[in-house]
Amino acid sequence: MKYLLLLLLLAIPVMGIAQNNPESKYDEFILTPEPPVSPRITGPVLYGLRPGSPLIFRIPCSGERPIKFTAKNLPEGITIDEENGILTGTINNPGSYPITLKAKNKSGSVSRKFTLEVGNKLALTPPMGWNSWYIHYDRISDKTMREAADQMIASGMVDFGYQYVNIDDCWMMKLKSKDPDINGKRRDEQGVIIPNKRFPDMKGMADYIHAKGLKAGLYISPGQHTCAGYEGSYKHEALDAKTFADWGYDFLKYDWCSYTKVAGKKSDPDYFTRPYSLIWNELKNQNRDIVFNLCQYGMGDVWEWGSEHGNCWRTTGDLGLEQRNNLPGFYSIGFSNARHAEYAQPGAWNDPDYILIGWVGNANKMAEGTPTDLTPWEQYSYMSMWSLMAAPLIFSGDMAKLDKFTLNVLCNHEVIEVNQDPLGKQAILLEKTEQKFVMMKPMHDGSISVGLFNTGNEVNEISISLSGLGLYGKKRVRDLWRQKDIGKFADKFTTEVQPHGVALIRIY
Ligand code: GLA
């Protein structure tokens, strides 16, 4: 009865607000404390780039502006924009370059170690950013992309490490379209791909994104056309890789889709790898670091070979199309992704698809956005699972309609620290029943992050054995969503977890 009442109390504000005031829905469920006014540098402590490639890195830092950024031990060739905290330049010699970043405003100052690893590995921590697909579908345009970049700064997401602004499908010309904007010559005489009329200046768009210290990404298919029927890269791989680099793109999602038609026989041992290794080699020849995302829905056990041909690989079908059973689709996608934990490592990540919260459009109908139907606790569970699994953190809802609650889910620096941990381990699923599951991720400093998830419809008590994790004696336990120490525990930690909710803790 007590729980029923609680559920009702939780449900009333949720139902009322979702209908008429999207801007403030769920505010009362906010757990993430406001960041202090003094500067706080967050985000990755390691960043990989190749010798001679241009660096653009905006230091994720919350706090009241103006902030003055400085850096000690900046390697030759790298400069810092002191007002915006953007590192740019190139480093020619491979090696490890430790830097001390400093941020100062009228309320205080902070410094933090940050290492540029110049070698052949990119994405040493999971990529973070935004992708256009689940909100704009085939309505995407240059204008919306630029606005998304503006919003990444204005919303403060950038201050927590989000940096990629990635366009998905539908920027090219489309075969047999009736829309004059997207119907036209798909390549020029030299074979160079021609964007559709909604993208009058692909290079200009990337420059615009870079000017803010952000990175630009795009999408294409190795097949003759993309999933939505737009021009693909088939037989133009080398030229497309060069074009994307010339335009200045930093991330490529390569979506199998129509490639099946040209892939040949499944008995061919290179059937699954061929299209990816082909363009990966071309991308490596460019004078630009392009993080490569394999999108082929987990075929051919991609986790076993993905690290040889890219930086992250989708492990499942589309999250936005996943059926809700008793539980929302992100759980089943997450469980399936969790099975491949052993393959995740710096530079190579399992990708369970995007974070679909805030305003998102129904993927079946490619519809306009509406507020997510996930409860607040489900959203915490989603973000906790993705963080523990060292998944790319790519939000794909509406950047123009980010409300306070959504930002509190996306922008908790202690939760993001779990995701961006330099050890690069993916959490393993320790335990799973009908009512609950437990994930645990070892961190570089010897601490352990643990998610205690309740998949039941009642409040549940969930425990973890500390000695089972190899932790003996009293250990400090911290609640990461609330950014608060809970206390010291020996042997066992037990907590109440809300229906479809999570206790995300770090044990020191
Ligand atoms: C596939 C991918 C999605 C999206 C669409 C675009 O379905 O899995 O992530 O890129 O194609 O058409």
Residues whose N, C-alpha, C, O or C-beta is under 5 A from the ligand:
A	BS01	GLA	W133 D168 D169 C227 A228 D318
